[in-house]
Amino acid sequence: MAAHNLGDIRLFVEAAGLGSLSAAGRKIGLSPAAASARLVKLEAELNTRLFERTTRRLRLTAEGVLYLSHCQQALAALDDAQAALQAGRSAVSGKLRIAATSDFGRHVLQGWLEEFNALHPQITLALILGDTVANLLQDDLDLAIRFGVPQNSSMVARPLAPNRRVLCAAPSYLATREAPQQPADLQHQDCIVLLTASGPANEWRFERDGVVQTHTVPLTSARETNDGALARQWAIDGKGLVMKSIWDVAADLREGSLQVVMPQWRAPEAPVHALYQRTRYMAPRVRALLDYLVERFEVAGGEMKALSELR
C-alpha cells in the first residue's frame, strides 16, 4: 500500500461500507466533488473499476469486492500497529466511540462514562444510542454494549454481567386491575411490545420450577414501539405491562415508579456483552474502558439481582 494513496483507500473502504461516496466523503471531511475525484484517481491507478454507479447507490464490482477484502485487512494491520505503539505509552487518550441501547445508555452507561472520563480526562467521548445492533466497522465504533448473545461471530463478545429480564408495570396500572399471578393471566392485561430488527418481541417466555410457559402478546391490542426508552415511559405512565432488562429499569424499581410483576416466573436472561473488533492489538483507551466497565458491572450486579426479586 503506497503511502500517497492511503487516504484514497480509506475513502474507498468507507464508500463500500456506507453505499454512498458523498456520505463517505463527509465522514472523512471531503466535498462530494473531491471524493469523486479521488475515487476516479484510485481506479485509474489500479486500471480497474471498483464500483458500478447508479443515481441511488454504489455497488461493488467483482474486482471491487476482491480489492475491498485486501484493503480492510491492510487498514486493520495499520490500526494494529498504531495500537501497538500506543500500548507502550502510559497516557490513555484519544476519541472513544461507544454504542449502547437507548435506556441503558441514558440511565446507566452515561453516568459511568462521566466517571471514566474524570479518571482519563484526555479521552474524548462519543456515545451513540439506539436499539438496533450497531455495525462496528461501518459506524466506526470502538465498542458496543448489547444485551443477549451476539450473532455476529466476526466480533469479539466479552460477557460483562448477567441480565435478568423482568415483567414490570406502574403501581397506577396495577391499582386498576388484578395483578397477574401466572402467564395465563396476561391475556387480560394491556401489554407494551418492543419492535426489533427481527420483528416484534411479543413472545414472552417464562419458567418456574422447571415448568415453561409462553404468552404471545396479541399485536392487535398491544402498544408497539421500536424505542426502548418510550416503551419504558409508557409503562411508567400506566399504559401497561412491559418486558425490560433489569439494568434499564433499576432506577424506576428503586424509586417505585415501576414494580416487578410475577417475580416468581423468570424470563430467559440476556447477558450483557461488550462487542469490539477482532484485532491483535487493542488500543489502550478501549482496554481501559473495558477494564473499568468490568469493575462497574461487578459492583452493580448484586443490586440488580436483589431488585429483580422485588414485588
PyMOL commands that set and color helices and strands:
alter all, ss='L'
color gray80, all
select helices_A, chain A and resi 3-18+21-27+32-46+62-86+102-119+171-174+183-188+228-236+246-255+284-308
alter helices_A, ss='H'
color red, helices_A
select strands_A, chain A and resi 51-53+58-60+94-100+123-129+143-147+155-161+165-169+191-196+199-200+203-208+211-216+223-225+241-245+259-260+272-277
alter strands_A, ss='S'
color yellow, strands_A
deselect
rebuild
show_as cartoon
